[in-house]
Amino acid sequence: MTGIRYNRSMPSSAIVRTLSSEFKIASSLKIFLGFIMALLLVACDQNEPAPDLFSLPTNYAVGKKPAELKARDMNLDGFPDILVCNSGSDTLSYFEATGDGTFKQPFTMNTGREPVALEVGDFDGDEIPDIAISNYGDGEISIVLGQKDGVFKLKSNVKVGRLPIAVAAGDFNNDEKLDLAVTLRFDKLVILLGVGDGTFKPGEIYKASGTPAYMTVGDFNYDKNIDLAVAFNAVRVNFIRIFYGNGDGTLKNPVTVKGGKQSSFITQYDINNDGKKDLLTSSTMNDVIKLFLNNGRGEFTSAEDAAAEKGPQYIVPGDFTGDRIPDLAIANRRDASISILQGRGDGTFIFPHFNYPVGASPRAMIGEDFNDDGLTDLALLLYDSQRLEVILRKITSPIQIDS
């Protein structure tokens, strides 16, 4: 209490009013002190400012509903160019690199209906990069051949089935010709075998229940045959699947690995520096980054979830803090930010991570050295504003790990 005095000669109503006033003052003081303590606790727990790792982004206009992008040297001048498929305008944008981290105004070509994914590879054996585009609305894969003069020519459209999502290239039958794998929304995985002239013939079709989404290609069990790791994003799904290759264009029955709930994206990288490619997934709806460690025999162990912001989607592994230890750059779809998760080198990451604001609704993101300085830069698509942001790394001193 505050020490307010009263005597017995005071009317009872006055005593009540005095006690009530005294109680209100004490309560208000208690609330105020609690508020101050909360502010102090927040201040003590506030993260240090994120290190100055990136330059201000350069923005370029793309088409409606940009869905995915790739960085490849398409004109063989030694600099990575950028390709963007625009699902809302049925176009492909090609940004030719200048070599200093900037790009020329895009060349735009028409595609099939709703292009949502693309892959790059030499499909006709002329050592010039070509493009495979997944047209969601047509149920087709468009094959676009690169030319010596740096332009493109549509070769063919390959029917694959209803609602193709992701497309990935790999030599699944060991004939030194690139093949394609395509995920279909209605629980299928399709293999297209490359003839070597830019055309493809139908291969096997596999059941892939759980709404297959993104996928990544590699030899995960080190038997010299190409395998596929597939993310699944149905609401109640909590697994990824590995389709191990037989080396003849067919795949074994998939191995299910628990974890990666409702994943929309998957990629590979040696996160713990043991020489083996691990797998990473993001769950945009559940705000989770999941790491699967590879023991070298193609057996994956689900590690603890890594902290994430709101709506993590595309993951770009690489050394972003200059300590030669793998980190993760993550595009946060609902948070208008990029997070950098600093790695410890053992498959774990330091918390808290660093956050950098970007434009609204970032979706696809890639990492590449766009200005030839030896550092990994970032390029990402802003879905709502129809923009491509190119964010260059700064040369800074390595960040010391202290936790």
C-alpha positions as CSV (number, residue, x, y, z in Angstrom):
1,M,0.0,0.0,0.0
2,T,1.0,3.7,-0.3
3,G,0.7,4.6,3.4
4,I,-2.5,6.7,3.2
5,R,-4.0,7.1,6.7
6,Y,-7.6,7.2,7.9
7,N,-9.2,7.5,11.4
8,R,-12.2,5.9,13.0
9,S,-14.2,9.2,12.9
10,M,-14.2,9.1,9.1
11,P,-17.5,7.9,7.5
12,S,-17.5,4.3,6.3
13,S,-18.2,5.5,2.8
14,A,-15.1,7.7,2.9
15,I,-13.0,4.8,4.2
16,V,-14.2,2.6,1.3
17,R,-13.4,5.4,-1.2
18,T,-9.9,5.8,0.3
19,L,-9.2,2.1,0.2
20,S,-10.5,1.8,-3.3
21,S,-8.3,4.7,-4.4
22,E,-5.3,3.2,-2.6
23,F,-5.9,-0.1,-4.3
24,K,-6.2,1.4,-7.8
25,I,-2.9,3.3,-7.3
26,A,-1.1,0.2,-6.2
27,S,-2.5,-1.8,-9.1
28,S,-1.6,0.8,-11.6
29,L,1.9,1.0,-10.1
30,K,2.2,-2.8,-10.4
31,I,1.1,-2.8,-14.0
32,F,3.5,0.0,-14.9
33,L,6.5,-1.8,-13.2
34,G,5.5,-5.0,-15.0
35,F,5.5,-3.1,-18.3
36,I,8.9,-1.6,-17.7
37,M,10.3,-5.0,-16.7
38,A,8.9,-6.5,-20.0
39,L,10.6,-3.8,-22.0
40,L,13.9,-4.4,-20.3
41,L,13.6,-8.2,-20.9
42,V,12.9,-7.6,-24.6
43,A,15.7,-5.2,-24.8
44,C,18.1,-7.6,-23.2
45,D,17.0,-10.4,-25.5
46,Q,17.0,-8.2,-28.7
47,N,19.2,-9.7,-31.5
48,E,22.2,-7.8,-32.6
49,P,21.8,-6.1,-36.0
50,A,22.3,-8.5,-38.9
51,P,25.8,-8.2,-40.4
52,D,26.2,-6.2,-43.6
53,L,26.5,-9.1,-46.0
54,F,24.5,-7.8,-49.0
55,S,24.4,-4.8,-51.2
56,L,21.1,-3.1,-52.1
57,P,19.1,-5.2,-54.6
58,T,18.8,-4.4,-58.3
59,N,15.3,-4.9,-59.6
60,Y,14.1,-6.1,-63.0
61,A,10.6,-6.5,-64.4
62,V,9.3,-10.0,-65.2
63,G,6.0,-11.4,-66.3
64,K,2.8,-12.1,-64.4
65,K,3.0,-14.7,-61.6
66,P,6.7,-15.5,-61.9
67,A,7.1,-19.1,-60.7
68,E,10.7,-20.3,-61.0
69,L,14.1,-19.2,-62.1
70,K,17.5,-20.7,-63.0
71,A,21.0,-19.3,-63.4
72,R,23.1,-20.8,-66.3
73,D,25.5,-19.5,-68.8
74,M,23.2,-19.8,-71.8
75,N,25.4,-17.9,-74.4
76,L,28.7,-19.4,-73.3
77,D,30.4,-16.1,-72.5
78,G,31.5,-17.3,-69.0
79,F,28.8,-15.4,-67.1
80,P,25.6,-16.9,-65.5
81,D,22.4,-15.6,-67.1
82,I,19.0,-15.8,-65.6
83,L,15.8,-17.6,-66.9
84,V,12.4,-16.9,-65.4
85,C,9.2,-18.7,-66.2
86,N,6.1,-16.5,-65.8
87,S,3.0,-18.7,-65.1
88,G,0.5,-15.8,-65.4
89,S,1.7,-14.5,-68.8
90,D,2.7,-17.8,-70.4
91,T,6.2,-16.6,-71.1
92,L,9.9,-17.2,-70.5
93,S,12.2,-14.2,-69.7
94,Y,15.9,-14.5,-70.5
95,F,18.2,-12.0,-68.8
96,E,21.6,-11.9,-70.4
97,A,24.4,-11.2,-67.9
98,T,27.0,-8.4,-68.4
99,G,29.5,-10.0,-65.9
100,D,29.4,-7.2,-63.3
101,G,26.2,-8.4,-61.5
102,T,23.8,-6.5,-63.8
103,F,21.7,-7.8,-66.6
104,K,20.4,-6.6,-70.0
105,Q,16.7,-6.0,-70.6
106,P,15.1,-9.4,-71.0
107,F,14.3,-11.3,-74.1
108,T,10.8,-12.8,-73.8
109,M,9.4,-15.8,-75.6
110,N,6.0,-17.5,-75.4
111,T,5.6,-20.9,-73.7
112,G,2.7,-23.2,-73.2
113,R,0.0,-22.5,-70.7
114,E,1.0,-21.8,-67.1
115,P,4.8,-22.5,-67.1
116,V,5.6,-23.3,-63.4
117,A,9.1,-24.8,-63.6
118,L,12.1,-25.2,-65.9
119,E,15.3,-27.1,-66.2
120,V,18.5,-26.4,-68.2
121,G,20.8,-29.0,-69.9
122,D,22.3,-30.0,-73.2
123,F,19.5,-32.1,-74.6
124,D,20.7,-32.3,-78.2
125,G,24.5,-32.9,-77.7
126,D,25.7,-29.7,-79.3
127,E,27.3,-28.4,-76.0
128,I,24.9,-25.4,-76.0
129,P,22.4,-25.2,-73.1
130,D,18.8,-26.0,-73.8
131,I,15.6,-25.5,-71.7
132,A,12.8,-27.8,-70.6
133,I,9.7,-26.0,-69.4
134,S,6.9,-27.6,-67.4
135,N,3.5,-26.2,-68.6
136,Y,1.0,-26.8,-65.8
137,G,-2.0,-25.8,-67.9
138,D,-1.1,-27.9,-71.0
139,G,0.1,-31.1,-69.4
140,E,3.3,-30.8,-71.5
141,I,7.0,-30.2,-71.3
142,S,8.3,-27.7,-73.9
143,I,11.8,-28.4,-75.2
144,V,13.5,-25.2,-76.2
145,L,16.9,-25.5,-77.9
146,G,19.7,-23.0,-77.5
147,Q,21.4,-21.6,-80.7
148,K,24.9,-20.4,-81.4
149,D,23.7,-16.9,-81.8
150,G,22.3,-16.9,-78.3
151,V,18.6,-17.1,-79.2
152,F,16.2,-20.0,-78.7
153,K,14.1,-22.3,-80.8
154,L,11.2,-24.4,-79.8
155,K,11.9,-28.0,-80.6
156,S,8.9,-29.9,-79.4
157,N,6.2,-30.3,-76.8
158,V,6.0,-33.6,-75.0
159,K,2.8,-34.8,-73.4
160,V,3.3,-36.0,-69.8
161,G,-0.1,-36.0,-68.1
162,R,-2.3,-33.7,-66.1
163,L,-0.8,-30.8,-64.1
164,P,3.0,-31.3,-64.3
165,I,4.8,-29.5,-61.6
166,A,8.6,-29.9,-61.3
167,V,11.0,-31.0,-64.0
168,A,14.6,-32.3,-63.4
169,A,17.3,-33.6,-65.7
170,G,19.7,-36.5,-65.2
171,D,21.1,-39.5,-67.2
172,F,18.9,-42.2,-65.7
173,N,20.0,-45.0,-68.2
174,N,23.7,-44.2,-68.3
175,D,23.7,-43.6,-72.1
176,E,25.4,-40.2,-71.8
177,K,22.2,-38.5,-72.9
178,L,20.1,-36.4,-70.6
179,D,16.7,-37.7,-69.5
180,L,13.9,-35.9,-67.7
181,A,11.9,-36.6,-64.6
182,V,8.5,-34.9,-64.1
183,T,6.3,-34.8,-61.1
184,L,2.5,-34.6,-61.7
185,R,0.1,-33.1,-59.1
186,F,-2.1,-36.2,-59.1
187,D,0.5,-38.5,-57.5
188,K,2.7,-39.6,-60.4
189,L,6.4,-39.4,-61.4
190,V,7.2,-39.7,-65.1
191,I,10.5,-40.5,-66.7
192,L,11.2,-39.2,-70.2
193,L,14.3,-40.8,-71.9
194,G,16.4,-38.5,-74.0
195,V,17.1,-39.6,-77.6
196,G,20.0,-37.2,-77.9
197,D,18.6,-34.8,-80.6
198,G,16.4,-32.8,-78.3
199,T,13.5,-35.2,-78.4
200,F,12.3,-37.6,-75.7
201,K,10.5,-40.9,-75.6
202,P,8.2,-42.1,-72.9
203,G,9.7,-44.0,-70.0
204,E,8.2,-45.5,-66.9
205,I,5.4,-43.9,-64.8
206,Y,5.6,-44.3,-61.0
207,K,3.1,-43.9,-58.3
208,A,4.0,-41.0,-56.0
209,S,1.2,-40.6,-53.5
210,G,1.1,-37.5,-51.3
211,T,1.2,-34.8,-54.0
212,P,4.7,-34.8,-55.2
213,A,6.3,-31.3,-55.5
214,Y,9.9,-30.3,-56.0
215,M,12.7,-32.8,-56.5
216,T,16.4,-33.0,-56.7
217,V,18.6,-35.4,-58.7
218,G,21.9,-37.1,-57.6
219,D,23.7,-40.3,-56.8
220,F,22.7,-40.5,-53.1
221,N,23.9,-44.1,-52.5
222,Y,27.1,-43.7,-54.5
223,D,26.4,-46.7,-56.8
224,K,27.0,-44.6,-60.0
225,N,23.3,-44.6,-60.9
226,I,21.3,-41.4,-60.8
227,D,18.6,-41.2,-58.0
228,L,15.7,-38.9,-57.3
229,A,14.7,-37.3,-54.0
230,V,11.1,-36.0,-54.0
231,A,9.3,-33.6,-51.6
232,F,5.5,-34.1,-51.0
233,N,3.2,-31.4,-49.9
234,A,-0.2,-32.9,-49.2
235,V,-1.6,-31.6,-45.9
236,R,-1.1,-34.6,-43.7
237,V,2.2,-35.8,-45.3
238,N,5.2,-36.0,-43.1
239,F,7.9,-37.7,-45.3
240,I,10.1,-37.4,-48.4
241,R,10.8,-40.3,-50.8
242,I,14.0,-41.4,-52.4
243,F,13.7,-43.2,-55.8
244,Y,16.9,-45.1,-56.3
245,G,18.0,-45.6,-59.9
246,N,18.7,-49.0,-61.5
247,G,21.0,-47.4,-64.1
248,D,18.8,-48.6,-67.1
249,G,16.2,-45.8,-67.0
250,T,14.0,-47.4,-64.3
251,L,13.7,-46.7,-60.6
252,K,13.4,-49.0,-57.6
253,N,10.4,-48.9,-55.3
254,P,10.8,-45.7,-53.3
255,V,12.2,-45.5,-49.8
256,T,10.2,-43.3,-47.5
257,V,12.1,-41.1,-45.0
258,K,10.0,-39.6,-42.2
259,G,10.1,-35.9,-41.6
260,G,9.7,-32.8,-43.8
261,K,6.1,-32.3,-43.1
262,Q,4.1,-30.9,-46.1
263,S,7.3,-29.9,-47.9
264,S,7.2,-27.7,-50.9
265,F,10.9,-27.6,-51.7
266,I,13.9,-29.9,-51.6
267,T,17.6,-29.5,-52.4
268,Q,20.9,-31.2,-51.6
269,Y,24.2,-30.1,-50.1
270,D,27.0,-31.4,-47.9
271,I,26.0,-29.6,-44.8
272,N,28.2,-31.4,-42.2
273,N,31.4,-31.5,-44.3
274,D,31.6,-35.3,-44.4
275,G,31.8,-35.5,-48.2
276,K,28.2,-36.9,-48.6
277,K,25.3,-35.0,-50.1
278,D,22.6,-34.4,-47.5
279,L,19.0,-33.3,-48.2
280,L,17.1,-30.2,-47.0
281,T,13.4,-29.4,-47.2
282,S,11.2,-26.5,-46.4
283,S,7.6,-26.5,-45.3
284,T,6.0,-23.2,-46.3
285,M,2.8,-23.9,-44.4
286,N,4.4,-25.2,-41.2
287,D,7.4,-22.7,-41.0
288,V,10.0,-25.5,-40.8
289,I,13.4,-26.3,-42.3
290,K,14.3,-29.9,-42.2
291,L,17.8,-31.5,-42.7
292,F,18.3,-35.2,-43.6
293,L,21.9,-36.4,-43.1
294,N,23.3,-39.0,-45.5
295,N,25.5,-41.8,-44.2
296,G,26.9,-42.5,-47.7
297,R,24.9,-45.6,-48.4
298,G,21.8,-43.6,-49.3
299,E,20.3,-43.9,-45.8
300,F,19.1,-40.6,-44.5
301,T,18.6,-39.6,-40.8
302,S,16.1,-36.8,-40.0
303,A,17.9,-34.2,-37.9
304,E,16.3,-31.6,-35.6
305,D,14.2,-28.9,-37.3
306,A,16.0,-25.7,-38.0
307,A,14.4,-22.4,-36.9
308,A,12.6,-20.6,-39.6
309,E,10.6,-17.4,-40.2
310,K,7.1,-17.3,-41.7
311,G,6.6,-19.3,-44.9
312,P,10.1,-20.5,-45.7
313,Q,10.3,-21.8,-49.3
314,Y,13.4,-21.9,-51.5
315,I,16.7,-22.8,-49.8
316,V,20.1,-21.8,-51.1
317,P,23.0,-23.5,-49.3
318,G,26.5,-21.9,-49.4
319,D,29.1,-20.0,-47.4
320,F,27.5,-16.6,-46.8
321,T,29.4,-15.6,-43.6
322,G,32.9,-16.0,-45.0
323,D,34.0,-18.8,-42.5
324,R,34.1,-21.6,-45.1
325,I,31.3,-23.4,-43.3
326,P,28.0,-24.1,-45.1
327,D,25.2,-21.8,-44.3
328,L,21.6,-21.5,-45.6
329,A,19.9,-18.6,-47.3
330,I,16.1,-19.0,-47.1
331,A,13.3,-17.0,-48.9
332,N,10.5,-16.4,-46.5
333,R,7.2,-16.2,-48.5
334,R,5.0,-14.7,-45.8
335,D,7.6,-12.6,-44.1
336,A,9.1,-10.5,-47.0
337,S,12.6,-11.4,-45.9
338,I,15.6,-13.6,-46.5
339,S,17.1,-15.5,-43.5
340,I,20.7,-16.5,-43.2
341,L,21.2,-19.5,-41.0
342,Q,24.8,-19.7,-39.9
343,G,26.1,-23.2,-39.9
344,R,28.4,-24.8,-37.3
345,G,29.8,-27.3,-39.8
346,D,28.2,-30.3,-38.0
347,G,24.7,-30.1,-39.5
348,T,23.4,-27.7,-36.9
349,F,22.8,-23.9,-37.1
350,I,23.3,-21.0,-34.8
351,F,20.2,-19.3,-33.3
352,P,19.2,-16.5,-33.7
353,H,19.7,-16.2,-37.4
354,F,20.1,-13.1,-39.5
355,N,17.1,-11.6,-41.4
356,Y,17.2,-9.2,-44.3
357,P,14.1,-7.4,-45.7
358,V,13.2,-7.9,-49.4
359,G,10.1,-7.1,-51.4
360,A,6.7,-8.6,-50.7
361,S,6.0,-12.3,-51.3
362,P,9.4,-13.7,-52.3
363,R,9.1,-17.1,-54.0
364,A,11.8,-18.9,-55.9
365,M,15.5,-18.0,-55.1
366,I,18.8,-19.1,-56.5
367,G,22.5,-18.6,-55.6
368,E,25.3,-17.9,-58.1
369,D,28.3,-15.7,-58.5
370,F,26.9,-13.0,-60.8
371,N,29.8,-10.5,-60.6
372,D,32.8,-12.9,-60.7
373,D,34.2,-12.0,-57.3
374,G,34.1,-15.5,-55.8
375,L,31.1,-14.9,-53.6
376,T,27.7,-16.4,-53.8
377,D,25.1,-13.8,-54.7
378,L,21.3,-14.3,-54.7
379,A,18.5,-13.7,-57.1
380,L,14.8,-14.1,-56.2
381,L,11.4,-13.6,-57.6
382,L,8.8,-11.3,-56.0
383,Y,5.5,-12.8,-56.9
384,D,3.1,-10.0,-56.3
385,S,5.1,-7.1,-57.7
386,Q,6.4,-9.1,-60.7
387,R,10.0,-8.3,-60.0
388,L,13.4,-10.1,-60.1
389,E,15.7,-9.0,-57.3
390,V,19.4,-9.5,-57.7
391,I,21.3,-9.2,-54.4
392,L,25.1,-9.1,-54.5
393,R,27.3,-10.2,-51.6
394,K,29.7,-7.8,-50.0
395,I,33.3,-8.8,-49.2
396,T,33.4,-8.7,-45.5
397,S,35.4,-10.3,-42.7
398,P,34.4,-13.8,-41.6
399,I,31.8,-13.8,-38.8
400,Q,33.0,-15.6,-35.7
401,I,31.0,-18.4,-34.2
402,D,30.5,-17.8,-30.5
403,S,27.7,-20.1,-29.6
